[in-house]
Amino acid sequence: MENKLTEKQLNILSKAKEIFGDDLFEKKKEEIINKIKLTYDTEVIDYTGEMVKELINDIIYDSNLFKRCIVPPFSVLDTKQGAWKDRRELLDEYLGYSVVGREENLTFSKSLKYGEKDKGTSEFNSVLVEIIYKWFGFPGCNVYDPFAGGHIRGTMAGLLGYKYFGIELAPDQINANIERNKVLKIPNIEWVNDDSLNVDKYIQDDIVDLIFSCPPYGDLEHYTDDPRDLSNMNYSKFIETYEEIIKRSCRKLRNNRFAIFVVGDFRDKDGFYRGFVKDTIIAFRKADLKLYNELILLNNITSASLRANKAFINRKMIKIHQNVLVFFKGDNSVIRNIYREIDSKLPIPTPKQKNLL
């Protein structure tokens, strides 16, 4: 069949194979070729990677692998893709804004202008929460979140039938989370206003099935004036305290279970990267957890385009990704016996659910 394709069609086919990998490509090869031949005027279209994704997106997303895993279980998670954005729109409409207890524009200059959903304060991605819970958890599991922040991780855990316990130092955020859940009425969620160094007051050792959190990125965002707040510490004290929180958290984790931290490197006052991702990996290694997966979460560009011109004067690149670090405690040969098929359906009531993956 390939020998009947034009040179440009063959280039598109080659790009499709490069993007989606040998196994998935071979399963859908005939369907992809037919789509290339019948749908587009391939004599005039550009065959960039993005065009090819758009061209065969419906075919690829109809495969069993993608249906089973919600999004492709690849090392890069692209939040800009249409299927991801569609799913997040439905989730966010139901769940609501997750940082209502915090000031806007914590992260970037207040002089920049943002859209309704880009207020300059980091907001956790609801689709990421769903897939992390479904990939690395199971119904009924106990989740511990040492840096709880907004309500999304707790709310999603409750929606999936998990039990969630989160510790958060900012009282306004805790109050906002609780108020939101008075509306949603989702069970098995508990937030406490405290320092995560005090986790022993709340959780016994070896009873948690999943640790999932997003720690402060040094002083990039300022949350409270509390001296116990990591964002108020110099970096050496920050890491010392951070390592202790991770150590105490990991003691709560059962054997043969996962811990996931979403992190991103950030710069010091002189503009050089701190090495926060590396320091996080070291902290977990000291707690006897090994790095099992490292995922790159590609974020929307939004305000990055506004900041890029100024930053590039000093040849600084604007980060548009975060690192999702997946650690494992125990014997990884038993993973397949503990973590089985996932339910890829949306965990919320919506008439549009049938149109999603």
N, C-alpha and C positions, 0 to 999 in steps of 0.2 A: 504493500500500500504506500510505503514511503517513497518508492521510486516514481510515483505519480504526482508528487508534490513539487511546486516551484521552489526555487532557491530561497525565496523569502519565507515560504511556508515551512521549509525545513529549518530555517533559522528560528522561527517561532516554536517549532517542535523541540528543538534543542534547548531553548530557553525554558520551556515548560518542564523538561526533564531535570534541568539544573535546579529549578525552584522547588519542585515537589518530590525529588528523590526517585531512585530507580524503582523501588517496589510499588509505590503508589502509582507512579507513571505507567508502569507496565500493565497494571490492572485496568487502567482507564485509557490506554493508548488509542484504541480504535475510536472510542467516543471523542477523545480530544482531537484526533485527526479529522473526523467528520465535522466537528465544530469549526475547526480552522478552515476547512474547505468550503463550507456552506454559509457561514454567518457573516464573514468579513470580506471586503475587497482587499485582499492581501497584497495587491500590487501597490497600494498607496499608504497603508497603515504603517505606523512605527512599531517595531517589535521590541520595545524596552521591557524590562521585567514587570513594571507596573501594568503595562498594557496586557501582557500575557496573563497576569493574575486576573485581571478583569475579564479577559476573554474566556478563560476556562474555570473561573471561580465557581460557577454553579455546578460544574461537573465534579470538581475536586471536593467541594463541600457536600456532595451527595454520597461520597464514599462512606463505607462502614467505619473506617478509622476516625473520620472527622465527626460523624454522628455519635460515636461511642465516647469520644473524649471531649466533646463540646467545642474545643479549639484544638488545632494540631499539637500534639505533645512534642514540639520541637524546642530547641534551646533559645529561640527568639519568639517572644510573644508580642505581636503587633496590634496595639490597641487602636490603630488607625484604620484597620480593615473594616469593611462594611458590616460583616456578620457580627464582629465584636461590638461595634458601635450600636447596632440595632438592639443587641441583647442588653447592653448597658443602659440604653435609653429606657427600656421597659423596666429593668430592675430599679434604676434610680427614680423613676416616676412613682414606683410603689414604696421604696424605702425612704426617700426624702434625702435632703442635704445632710452630710455627715459631720460637718464642722461648725454647726450653729452655735456651739459654745465657745468659739475662739474668734479672736479678732481677724478681720480680713487683712490681706496684704502682709502676712507674716514673713513671707519669703522674699518678695521682690519690692522694688521701689514703689512707693505710693503714687509717684507721678505717672506711672504707666496706667493705661486704660485696659480694662478687662471686660469680657462678656459676662453674662449672668452666671455661667458655669466655670468661669476662670477668674476667681477673685484674688489670686495671688497667694492663697493659702493651700497647702497640700491637702488633697482630698483622696481618700483611698478608693481604688477602682473596684467597683462591685463585681464585675466579671472575674477579675483576678481572685477576689475572695471566694467566689463560687467554685472556680476550677481548683484552687489550692485545697479547699475543703474536700472536694470530691475526689481529687487525685491522691491526696495524702491522708485522708481521714476515712471514716466509715460511720454509718448510722449509729447513733448512741454514744459516740466517743466523747471524751472529756477534753475540752480545749482550754488552754491557759494562754493568756495574752498579757505579758508584763508591761507593755506600753499601749494601753487600750485606745487612747485617742477617741475619734468619733465612733458612732454606734454601728457602722457597717459590719465590721467583723463579728461583733456580738449578735447583731440582728440576723445575719446570714446563717450563723451557727444554729440559732434557734429555729429558723425556717427549715433547716435540713434535719432537724431532730437531734442536734448535738447539744451538749451541755457546755456552756461558756462561762468562764470566770476571767474578768479583766480588771487589772489594777491601773489606775490613772491618777496622776498627781494634781491635775487641774480640776478644782471643784466645779467650775462653771461647765466644763465639758461633761463631767459625770451627770450633773443635773440636766443638761440638754439631752444626753443619751436616755436618761430615765423618762424624761417628758416625752420623747419621741416614742418610746416603747409603750407608753400609756395609750397612745393612739393605735399602734400596731398590735399590741397585746400578744406578743410572742413569748412563750414560756421558756424556762431553763436558761435565762440570761441573768448574770449578776455582775455589776460593776461596783468596785469599792474605791473610795478616795484615799489613797495611801501611797507610800513609797514602795516600789517593788523589792527593795531590800528586805521588806518585812513579810515576804510571801509565806514564811514559815507559820505565821499567825493564821493563815487561811487554808493552806493546802498541805496535805501529807506528802511524804516522798513516795515516788513510784505509783502514782494513781492517774497521771495525766496521759492521754493518748496522743495529743498533738499540741505543740507550741507553735503559735503563729502570731507574729507581731511586726511592727515597723517602728524601730527606735528613733529617737531624735537624731538628726544629722548635725551633731555638735551644736554650734550657736547659729546655724543657718536659719532656724525658726526659734523665736523666743516665746515660750509658752506662759510661764508664770514668774513671779519674783521670788518664789520659794528657793532658798539656798540648796535644797535637795534636788532641785530640777537640774538634770544633766546639761540643759542648754545654758545654764549660768556658770558652768565650770570651765576652767582652762582645759586644754586637750589632754594633758597627762592625767589630771584628776578625773576627767570625763571617762577615759579608757579604763582607769583603775576601778571606778565605780561600775562601769558598764560590764566589765569582765566578772565582777562579783555578782551582779544581777543575773547574768547568763549562767554562771555556775550554780546559783541557788535555784534558778528556774529549771535547769536540766536535771537537778536532783528529783524534781517532781515527775519527770517523764518516765513512763514505763520502758522496759527494755523492748527492742524491736519496734521503735516508733520514730516518727519524724519531727523535726523542728525546722520551721521556715521563718527566716527574717528577710524583709524587704529593705534593702539599704542602697545608698548611693554615696559615692565619694564627694567630698567638698573641700574647698580651698582654705588655706590659712590666710592670715592678714596680709601676707606678702604675695598671695596669688598662686601658691603651690598646693597641689593636692596632698591631703593628710594621709591617705592610705587607709581610709575607714573600712573599705571592703576587706582588705587584707587583715586589718585588726579584728574584724568580726570573725573571720575564719579562724584566726589564732585563738580568740576567746572561746569559741566552741570546741576547738581541739583541746584546749586546757580542761574543758568540761567533759572530755572523753566522747565527743561527738565528731564524726568525720563528715567532710563535705561530700555529698552524694550527687547533687545536680547544681548547676549554676545556670539560671535563666536570665536572659536580657529582656526587660520590659520596655518596649518602645512606646513613648508617650506622645500625645498630640503636641504639635509644635507651638501653637497658640502664642504665648508671650515670649517664647524663645526667639521668634523672628524680630520682636521689638528690641531685644537685648543684644542681638548678634552684631549689629553694626558697631556699637560702642565697644563691645568686648574684643572684636577682631582687630581693633587698633593695636592692642597689645598681643595679638595673635592667640587669644584665648578662644577655644571652641566651646560652644554652648551645649551643655549636656541635655539630651532629650531621652535618656534612658535611666533605668534603675536596675539594680542587681537583685534577683530573687535567689537567695542562697538556701538550698535544701540540705539539711544535715540529717544524719541517721545515727541512732543509738542502738547498738546490738549487732545481730547477725543478719546481713542483708540477703542471705540465701533463703530466708523464710518470708520475704516480702510478698511473694506471689501467693502464699498460703493465707496471708492476713488481708491483703488488699485485693478485692475482686472487682467484678464489673461495676461501673458506676451508672447512676441514673442521670441521663443527659437532659432531661426535661427541665424547663424553668421551674424554680421553686416557689413561684408566685402565681396567683390566679390572673390569667389574662386571655382574652379571646384570640390574641395574635400569636399565642404560643405555637400553634400548629405550623406557622410560617417560618419558625426559627429552626436551628439545627437540632 
